[in-house]
């Protein structure tokens, strides 16, 4: 995950040269996440790596995904109320990270299979959003708790572990807040 590598360098956890080495090692050590390699090869505590990952990668991704989703859900029947949401904050209480190695193979002219792309490490994160607070332009706040999500970092996909009911509930509560007089 190249973006996370840039964050590690910007936050002075590792140097740019160390990042290059870690990325090279990641190609050799397939199945390891960049953070795992940085922790192993440069003695960076795993807690530092994981905290940085959550605060700089995971939470911003979740905030953008949910903000875009909620704004899209507020566009109904020719009305666009997407400007009604002024901000969103997320706090994560628990997460797990699973890595897997992905290699694609294709048949060459002689009929043998050969790798057709570089090894890629796919990371899937299961997280529990402890608290999500949505702020409106009327200075209202809507709070939700205990939202389970699954994020595929390679494809930037998110799914709600508990099903789509949360999005519907949030939309209903946002529309109720919109109808309230300030």
trRosetta pair geometry for C-beta under 8 A, 3 or more apart (Angstrom, degrees):
i j d omega theta_ij theta_ji phi_ij phi_ji
1 4 4.3 45 105 14 113 115
1 5 6.9 165 95 -17 62 85
1 33 7.4 1 4 -162 111 87
1 34 5.4 -122 41 9 81 132
1 57 7.6 43 150 -135 145 152
1 121 7.7 -82 -28 79 79 106
1 123 7.0 -38 -45 11 128 134
1 153 6.3 -33 -95 149 131 132
2 5 5.4 -53 -154 32 39 118
2 6 6.7 41 151 -20 68 99
2 23 7.5 37 -101 -108 77 130
3 6 5.7 -53 -156 32 35 111
3 7 6.7 36 148 -19 65 103
3 57 6.8 126 110 -112 113 107
4 7 5.4 -50 -151 34 38 115
4 8 6.5 43 150 -23 67 101
4 34 5.7 147 88 74 122 137
4 35 6.7 -65 153 -53 141 94
4 53 6.4 10 -135 -111 126 84
4 56 7.6 123 -124 98 69 113
4 57 5.5 -12 -90 -70 95 144
5 8 5.6 -50 -150 32 33 114
5 9 6.7 28 152 -14 64 104
5 19 4.7 108 -176 -153 108 116
5 22 6.9 179 -120 83 112 125
5 23 6.5 12 -104 -64 158 108
5 34 5.8 -92 -66 -179 91 152
6 9 5.8 -56 -151 38 34 109
6 10 6.1 34 152 -19 69 108
6 19 7.8 72 -73 -143 38 158
7 10 5.6 -54 -140 39 31 111
7 11 6.0 18 162 -7 66 112
7 52 6.5 157 133 164 119 111
7 56 4.6 132 -156 138 147 148
7 57 6.8 -122 -5 -54 163 95
8 11 6.3 -63 -142 46 23 101
8 13 4.5 -80 -162 60 75 120
8 14 5.0 12 146 29 112 101
8 19 6.5 152 81 -91 117 107
8 34 7.9 -140 -16 138 146 117
8 38 6.2 -108 -144 -122 158 162
8 49 7.8 2 -104 -123 115 80
8 52 6.9 95 -91 132 69 153
9 12 7.4 28 178 -78 34 33
9 13 7.5 -79 -65 46 22 77
9 14 6.2 -55 -84 79 62 75
9 15 6.8 44 -127 -175 90 19
9 16 5.4 58 -135 -78 139 64
9 19 5.4 -40 -59 -41 116 141
11 52 6.3 -158 56 -133 168 131
11 56 7.5 -104 -43 -65 138 157
13 38 7.2 43 128 169 118 139
13 44 5.8 54 176 -130 104 143
13 48 6.6 161 -130 143 122 122
13 49 7.5 124 -180 -90 152 68
13 52 6.7 -49 -53 -58 152 169
14 18 3.9 -121 179 92 110 134
14 19 5.7 137 107 -55 122 75
14 22 7.0 29 152 -21 168 139
14 38 5.9 -109 -41 -145 144 115
14 42 5.6 40 -105 133 112 174
14 44 6.9 -72 -57 -52 98 141
15 18 4.6 101 51 6 75 101
15 19 7.1 -129 99 -6 44 85
16 19 5.5 -49 -151 32 35 116
16 20 6.7 39 150 -20 64 100
17 20 5.7 -49 -153 32 35 113
17 21 6.6 34 149 -16 64 104
18 21 5.5 -53 -149 38 36 113
18 22 6.1 38 152 -22 68 105
18 38 7.5 80 146 -128 111 88
18 41 7.9 165 -164 109 95 114
18 42 5.6 54 -164 -88 134 144
19 22 5.6 -53 -144 37 31 112
19 23 6.3 31 156 -19 66 104
20 23 5.9 -55 -148 36 29 109
20 24 6.5 29 153 -17 63 106
21 24 5.7 -57 -151 37 31 111
21 25 6.2 30 152 -17 66 108
21 41 7.1 -158 122 144 113 150
22 25 5.6 -55 -146 40 31 112
22 26 6.3 40 151 -28 64 102
22 34 6.1 77 145 -157 119 82
22 37 4.8 135 -157 114 90 120
22 38 5.3 8 -122 -75 149 75
22 41 6.3 -175 -98 54 83 142
22 42 7.4 -49 -72 -18 116 122
23 26 5.4 -45 -148 27 33 117
23 27 7.0 37 152 -21 60 97
23 34 7.2 -2 -88 -118 64 110
24 27 5.9 -50 -159 28 35 111
24 28 6.9 26 147 -10 64 105
25 28 5.6 -58 -152 41 39 108
25 29 5.6 5 161 10 76 114
25 37 5.2 154 99 -160 120 133
25 41 6.2 139 36 -59 176 154
26 29 6.2 -64 -124 60 27 87
26 30 7.9 75 167 -93 56 40
26 32 6.3 -131 -126 81 71 93
26 34 5.8 -24 -83 -92 144 70
26 37 5.4 -102 -73 -26 83 161
26 121 6.5 -85 -177 -12 110 134
27 30 7.5 -3 -177 -71 28 77
27 118 6.8 -55 -129 -171 104 116
27 119 6.3 134 -148 54 60 110
29 32 4.7 -4 126 18 110 130
29 37 6.5 150 67 -96 137 113
30 101 4.2 60 159 -123 105 138
30 103 7.6 -7 -151 -50 152 114
30 119 4.5 -79 -110 176 120 152
30 121 6.9 -174 -159 -75 60 89
31 99 6.0 120 -179 121 56 109
31 100 6.7 -26 -127 -152 79 27
31 101 4.2 -56 -70 -43 75 110
31 121 6.5 155 -110 -115 11 99
32 36 4.7 -124 -171 84 94 127
32 37 5.3 105 129 -55 126 92
32 40 7.9 -46 -167 9 145 143
32 99 6.7 69 -134 115 17 160
32 121 6.7 -68 72 -108 33 148
33 36 4.6 97 58 2 79 104
33 37 7.3 -150 94 -4 43 85
33 97 6.9 -14 -38 147 162 132
33 99 4.8 -139 -47 -81 94 143
33 121 5.9 176 -94 146 50 144
33 123 5.6 61 -104 -86 119 125
34 37 5.7 -57 -152 36 34 110
34 38 6.3 34 153 -20 68 106
34 121 7.6 173 -31 63 72 145
35 38 5.6 -52 -144 36 33 111
35 39 6.2 34 156 -19 65 106
35 46 7.8 87 150 -141 104 67
35 49 4.1 133 -165 170 105 126
35 50 6.9 106 167 -69 150 56
35 53 5.8 -30 -76 -60 152 132
36 39 5.8 -55 -148 37 29 112
36 40 6.2 24 155 -15 65 111
36 46 7.9 16 -111 -117 58 100
36 49 7.8 154 -62 132 32 160
36 99 7.5 -93 -5 -8 141 157
37 40 5.7 -58 -143 42 30 108
37 41 5.6 5 169 -1 69 117
38 41 6.5 -62 -126 48 20 94
38 42 5.5 -34 -170 35 61 117
38 44 5.3 -16 139 37 93 135
38 49 6.0 151 81 -106 117 129
39 42 7.4 -59 -100 55 8 76
39 43 7.7 23 -174 -140 44 10
39 44 5.1 -94 -104 72 52 82
39 45 7.0 -17 -136 146 99 10
39 46 4.9 44 -138 -83 152 68
39 49 5.1 -81 -62 -15 108 151
44 48 5.6 -107 171 73 91 127
44 49 5.7 99 118 -53 116 102
45 48 4.6 94 69 -1 88 103
45 49 7.2 -162 97 -4 48 85
46 49 5.6 -57 -150 39 38 112
46 50 6.0 30 157 -15 72 109
47 50 6.0 -56 -140 42 27 105
47 51 6.0 28 160 -19 64 110
48 51 6.0 -57 -145 37 25 109
48 52 6.3 23 157 -15 61 111
49 52 6.0 -62 -152 39 26 109
49 53 6.3 29 152 -23 64 108
50 53 5.4 -50 -145 34 33 116
50 54 6.4 32 157 -18 66 103
50 97 7.9 -146 -122 -7 102 138
51 54 5.9 -54 -148 36 30 108
51 55 6.1 14 160 -6 65 114
52 55 6.1 -64 -138 47 27 101
52 56 5.4 -10 176 12 68 122
52 57 8.0 54 133 -2 65 97
53 56 6.8 -68 -120 51 14 88
53 57 5.2 -38 -164 35 57 121
53 58 6.2 51 142 -15 75 106
53 97 8.0 -4 131 -74 155 150
54 57 7.4 -36 -74 53 7 79
54 58 4.8 -39 -134 44 46 126
54 59 6.1 56 161 -25 65 99
54 92 5.8 -129 -163 57 121 140
54 95 6.7 169 -100 21 113 146
55 58 7.8 25 -9 47 17 87
55 59 5.9 -8 -131 20 31 129
56 59 7.9 52 -4 42 13 95
56 60 6.8 -12 179 -1 30 123
57 60 6.7 -79 -154 42 12 103
57 61 6.3 9 160 -18 58 115
57 153 7.9 19 158 -128 126 124
58 61 5.8 -61 -149 36 26 112
58 62 6.3 22 158 -16 65 108
58 92 6.9 0 117 -33 129 160
58 95 7.1 -18 -164 -105 167 169
58 125 6.3 -113 -115 134 122 169
58 127 6.7 132 180 -62 135 159
58 151 7.0 162 -136 48 88 162
59 62 5.7 -55 -144 39 32 110
59 63 6.2 34 157 -22 67 106
59 90 5.3 -176 -148 79 89 111
59 92 6.5 -128 -80 -14 96 115
60 63 5.6 -53 -143 36 32 112
60 64 6.4 29 160 -16 66 105
61 64 6.1 -60 -151 38 28 106
61 65 6.2 25 155 -18 65 111
61 151 6.8 89 116 -149 137 148
61 156 7.4 -138 -151 -141 121 85
61 158 7.8 162 143 -63 104 126
62 65 5.7 -57 -143 39 30 111
62 66 6.0 20 164 -11 67 110
62 90 5.2 -63 104 50 126 176
62 92 7.9 134 12 -64 162 114
62 127 7.7 -88 -73 79 143 146
62 129 7.0 170 178 -87 151 123
62 149 6.9 139 -118 64 115 168
62 151 7.5 -88 -74 -72 88 140
62 158 7.3 129 -110 -115 67 150
63 66 6.3 -59 -141 43 24 102
63 67 6.0 26 159 -20 63 112
63 88 5.3 163 -149 92 85 107
63 89 7.5 -4 -109 -112 118 25
63 90 5.6 -142 -71 3 84 118
64 67 5.8 -57 -141 38 26 111
64 68 6.2 24 161 -15 64 109
65 68 6.1 -61 -150 39 25 107
65 69 6.2 22 155 -18 63 112
65 158 5.1 63 -177 13 161 152
66 69 5.5 -56 -142 39 33 113
66 70 6.0 29 161 -17 68 107
66 88 5.9 -166 96 165 115 160
66 90 7.4 129 22 -64 147 128
66 132 7.0 -109 176 -154 170 140
67 70 6.1 -56 -144 39 26 106
67 71 6.2 24 158 -17 62 110
67 85 6.6 -178 -144 122 79 141
67 88 5.1 -152 -76 13 93 139
68 71 5.9 -57 -144 39 27 110
68 72 6.3 30 156 -21 63 107
69 72 5.8 -57 -150 35 28 111
69 73 6.4 25 153 -17 64 108
69 167 6.3 -83 154 -128 126 120
70 73 5.6 -57 -147 38 33 111
70 74 6.5 30 154 -20 65 107
70 85 5.8 83 113 -54 126 161
70 88 7.6 149 23 -76 147 141
70 134 6.9 -176 -144 -124 171 140
70 167 7.8 -148 -84 -146 66 81
70 170 6.2 -81 -107 134 106 127
70 171 7.2 -170 -137 -83 70 70
70 174 6.5 143 -167 -60 108 162
71 74 5.8 -59 -151 34 33 111
71 75 7.4 36 149 -25 61 98
71 82 3.7 59 -165 -150 89 106
71 85 6.1 -111 -77 36 82 129
72 75 6.0 -53 -163 21 39 111
72 82 7.3 39 -56 -102 26 122
73 76 7.8 7 167 -51 47 102
73 167 6.6 -176 -71 172 154 99
73 170 7.6 87 78 95 157 97
73 171 4.4 -101 152 -100 134 119
73 174 7.6 102 99 55 112 144
74 80 7.3 74 116 -166 85 46
74 81 4.2 -103 166 77 110 90
74 82 4.9 153 77 -80 115 55
74 84 6.1 -144 -168 34 157 120
74 85 7.3 -175 -13 -16 155 107
74 171 7.2 -164 -68 -137 64 85
74 174 6.2 -84 -85 127 111 136
74 175 7.5 179 -119 -75 80 79
74 178 7.7 143 -143 -59 115 150
75 79 7.2 -172 -150 93 46 51
75 80 4.9 0 -114 -113 87 72
75 81 7.3 -167 -77 30 42 63
75 82 5.9 -6 -54 -45 91 108
76 79 5.9 -10 69 57 64 92
76 81 7.7 -16 24 14 88 107
80 83 7.5 65 131 -5 90 90
81 84 4.7 8 163 -18 90 126
81 175 7.8 107 72 -106 159 69
81 178 5.7 11 -172 -128 150 151
82 85 7.0 -47 -176 25 51 99
83 137 6.8 14 138 -36 80 144
84 136 5.6 -22 163 -146 79 98
84 137 5.9 -112 -151 11 40 106
84 138 8.0 -13 -159 -5 83 96
84 174 6.9 120 105 180 133 103
84 177 7.8 136 164 99 127 104
84 178 5.5 -31 -138 -99 157 106
85 88 6.9 7 176 -50 120 99
85 134 6.0 -58 -134 -173 106 105
85 135 7.2 100 -165 77 64 53
85 136 6.2 -60 -106 -106 41 60
85 137 7.7 -6 24 -27 3 82
85 174 7.2 -29 -68 -139 102 129
86 135 4.9 -64 68 110 95 98
86 136 6.0 91 4 177 96 15
86 137 4.9 132 -53 -75 113 59
87 134 7.7 166 91 -158 49 45
87 135 4.3 8 57 48 89 120
88 132 6.9 -7 -172 -173 96 92
88 133 7.0 165 -154 86 48 54
88 134 5.3 -11 -106 -109 85 65
88 135 7.0 -146 -68 19 39 78
89 131 7.8 -1 107 114 93 95
89 132 7.2 168 86 -153 52 46
89 133 4.7 1 54 54 98 100
89 135 7.7 52 -6 -19 95 106
90 129 5.5 -64 -157 -141 103 114
90 131 7.5 168 -151 90 39 57
90 132 5.2 -5 -105 -107 76 80
91 129 7.1 106 70 -167 48 67
91 130 4.8 -55 103 61 95 107
91 131 4.6 20 42 50 113 91
91 132 7.8 -153 26 -69 67 44
92 95 5.9 4 168 -38 132 113
92 127 5.3 -42 -142 -174 123 121
92 128 6.8 121 -158 76 71 53
92 129 6.0 -54 -98 -107 66 50
92 130 6.3 129 -154 -2 13 93
93 128 5.4 -45 58 92 93 106
93 129 7.8 90 8 179 84 12
93 130 3.5 99 -32 -67 109 118
94 127 6.9 163 93 -152 55 55
94 128 4.5 25 54 32 96 113
94 130 7.8 109 4 -60 74 96
95 125 5.7 -3 -174 -174 119 101
95 126 6.5 163 -154 86 64 50
95 127 3.9 -13 -102 -102 101 85
95 128 7.2 -152 -71 18 59 64
96 125 7.1 166 82 -152 46 54
96 126 4.9 3 51 53 95 99
96 127 7.8 -162 25 -71 54 52
97 123 5.9 -15 -168 -166 99 107
97 124 7.4 153 -157 79 50 45
97 125 5.2 -17 -102 -101 73 79
98 123 7.1 149 77 -156 46 55
98 124 4.8 -15 61 60 99 95
98 125 7.8 -175 21 -78 69 33
98 126 7.7 38 -5 -6 106 98
99 121 5.5 -10 -166 -175 112 104
99 122 6.9 148 -156 78 56 49
99 123 5.2 -24 -99 -98 77 74
99 124 7.9 -179 -81 20 31 68
100 121 7.4 152 76 -157 33 58
100 122 5.0 -19 64 61 86 101
100 124 7.7 18 5 -2 104 104
101 119 5.8 -24 -165 -166 102 107
101 120 7.6 139 -161 74 52 41
101 121 6.1 -35 -101 -102 58 63
101 122 7.6 176 -95 16 8 83
102 119 7.2 140 72 -162 47 55
102 120 4.7 -26 64 66 101 91
102 121 7.5 166 17 -98 82 13
102 122 5.1 63 -21 -25 120 115
102 154 7.3 69 14 -136 146 170
103 115 5.6 -61 -176 -123 109 106
103 117 7.2 -175 -153 73 52 78
103 119 5.2 -29 -82 -103 97 70
103 120 7.6 162 -75 20 47 69
104 115 7.0 95 75 -159 52 64
104 116 4.9 -61 108 59 98 98
104 117 4.7 41 42 26 110 108
105 113 4.4 38 163 176 125 111
105 114 6.5 161 -150 78 84 19
105 115 5.9 -57 -98 -97 70 39
105 116 6.1 129 -143 -3 18 93
106 113 6.9 167 86 -143 15 73
106 114 6.9 -32 63 61 63 69
106 116 4.0 54 4 -59 108 139
107 111 6.1 -19 -170 -147 110 35
107 112 7.0 149 -149 78 65 22
107 113 5.7 -46 -90 -89 57 65
108 111 7.2 -46 70 20 66 17
108 112 5.5 -10 39 64 105 76
108 113 7.5 163 -2 -111 81 15
108 114 5.2 33 -37 9 118 120
115 118 7.6 65 155 -97 129 22
115 119 7.7 -46 -147 -53 144 69
117 120 7.1 -14 126 -22 115 110
120 154 6.4 97 146 -130 124 131
121 154 7.8 -165 101 -76 44 116
122 152 7.0 -17 -175 -164 104 93
122 153 7.3 158 -167 60 55 82
122 154 4.3 -54 -122 -19 80 142
123 152 7.7 149 87 -158 50 46
123 153 4.3 2 70 33 98 129
123 154 6.8 137 30 -33 61 84
124 150 6.6 -3 -178 -174 102 92
124 151 7.0 163 -158 83 53 50
124 152 5.4 -21 -105 -102 82 65
124 153 7.2 -149 -83 3 30 83
125 150 7.3 163 84 -155 49 45
125 151 4.5 -8 58 57 98 101
125 153 6.6 67 -8 -42 105 105
126 148 7.2 -2 -174 -172 89 94
126 149 7.4 174 -151 90 47 48
126 150 5.3 -15 -101 -104 73 76
126 151 8.0 -174 -76 21 28 70
126 161 7.0 62 -146 -69 98 139
127 148 7.4 169 89 -149 43 52
127 149 5.4 -12 61 61 88 92
127 151 7.0 7 8 2 112 111
128 146 6.6 -26 -170 -143 105 50
128 147 7.2 144 -162 72 54 43
128 148 5.5 -25 -102 -97 72 71
128 149 8.0 164 -92 20 26 71
129 132 5.2 22 151 -47 134 103
129 144 7.7 30 109 102 121 99
129 145 7.9 -154 110 -151 78 34
129 146 7.5 45 77 118 66 3
129 147 4.1 -11 52 60 113 99
129 148 7.7 -150 16 -69 76 23
129 149 6.5 47 -22 -4 105 113
130 145 6.6 -19 166 -147 44 82
130 146 7.3 19 -135 -67 35 45
131 143 6.4 -27 -160 -161 94 101
131 144 7.5 140 -158 77 46 49
131 145 5.6 -18 -97 -101 60 80
132 143 7.1 150 80 -155 51 50
132 144 4.6 -13 59 60 102 98
132 145 7.6 -168 20 -76 72 34
132 147 6.1 1 -10 11 129 140
133 141 5.4 -14 -169 -167 102 112
133 142 7.2 152 -156 76 51 46
133 143 5.2 -15 -101 -100 76 77
133 144 8.0 -172 -74 23 34 67
134 141 6.8 149 75 -157 49 56
134 142 4.5 -10 55 56 103 100
134 143 7.9 -160 21 -72 69 33
134 144 7.7 39 -9 -2 101 104
134 170 7.2 111 -22 -158 153 109
134 174 7.0 -56 122 -89 154 103
135 139 7.5 -20 -167 -134 95 32
135 140 7.4 152 -155 80 49 47
135 141 5.6 -23 -98 -100 65 78
136 139 7.0 -53 76 20 76 16
136 140 4.4 5 38 53 121 93
136 141 7.5 -152 8 -74 81 32
136 142 7.6 66 -31 -11 104 98
136 174 7.7 157 -85 -142 118 80
136 177 5.7 -167 -44 141 159 134
136 178 7.7 -156 -143 -77 143 65
138 177 7.4 -175 51 164 129 97
138 180 7.7 175 109 84 164 102
138 182 4.6 -138 -148 -98 120 123
140 177 5.1 -179 107 -159 157 123
140 180 7.5 103 -78 66 154 137
142 170 7.2 124 128 -142 142 77
142 173 5.3 124 -141 134 140 128
142 174 6.7 -89 -12 -77 163 67
142 177 6.4 -101 -57 -45 118 149
144 147 6.0 42 131 -44 116 121
144 166 7.0 93 -171 -159 146 106
144 169 7.7 122 -113 104 124 119
144 170 6.5 -38 -58 -87 147 102
147 160 7.1 -62 -175 -138 93 101
147 162 7.3 -114 -148 23 54 127
147 166 5.7 94 -124 -139 107 160
148 160 7.0 98 83 -172 65 63
148 161 3.6 -58 117 50 111 126
148 162 5.3 109 45 -26 103 95
149 158 5.8 -15 -172 -167 117 102
149 159 7.1 152 -158 80 67 40
149 160 5.9 -45 -104 -109 70 50
149 161 6.2 -141 -87 -12 13 92
150 158 7.1 151 80 -156 50 52
150 159 5.0 -13 59 61 100 90
150 160 7.9 179 19 -98 79 4
150 161 5.5 106 -26 -69 97 91
151 157 7.2 166 -153 87 50 50
151 158 5.1 -14 -102 -102 77 80
152 155 4.8 9 110 44 120 98
152 156 7.3 -49 88 10 75 12
152 157 4.5 13 44 52 109 95
152 158 7.8 -151 22 -70 68 37
153 156 7.0 25 -157 -76 32 49
160 163 6.0 -40 102 75 109 14
160 164 6.1 134 48 -86 133 40
160 165 8.0 -149 121 38 146 61
160 166 5.7 -161 -151 34 151 122
160 167 7.0 -144 -28 -26 153 99
162 165 6.7 -74 126 45 96 105
162 166 6.4 81 79 -30 115 114
163 166 7.6 138 85 -1 61 83
164 167 5.3 -44 -172 32 75 114
164 168 6.5 74 134 -19 84 100
165 168 5.6 -59 -152 39 39 112
165 169 6.1 39 153 -21 72 106
166 169 5.6 -55 -146 37 32 111
166 170 6.2 32 156 -19 66 106
167 170 5.7 -54 -146 38 30 111
167 171 6.3 33 153 -21 64 105
168 171 5.7 -53 -147 35 30 112
168 172 6.4 31 154 -19 64 105
169 172 5.8 -55 -150 35 31 111
169 173 6.3 25 155 -13 65 108
170 173 5.8 -58 -146 41 31 108
170 174 6.1 32 155 -20 66 108
171 174 5.7 -56 -145 38 29 111
171 175 6.3 27 157 -17 65 106
172 175 5.9 -57 -148 37 28 108
172 176 6.4 30 152 -19 64 105
173 176 5.5 -50 -146 35 34 113
173 177 6.4 35 153 -19 65 104
174 177 5.7 -53 -148 37 32 111
174 178 6.3 38 150 -24 64 105
175 178 5.4 -49 -147 32 34 118
175 179 6.5 32 155 -18 64 105
176 179 5.9 -59 -151 36 31 108
176 180 6.8 42 150 -32 63 99
177 180 5.7 -43 -153 17 36 117
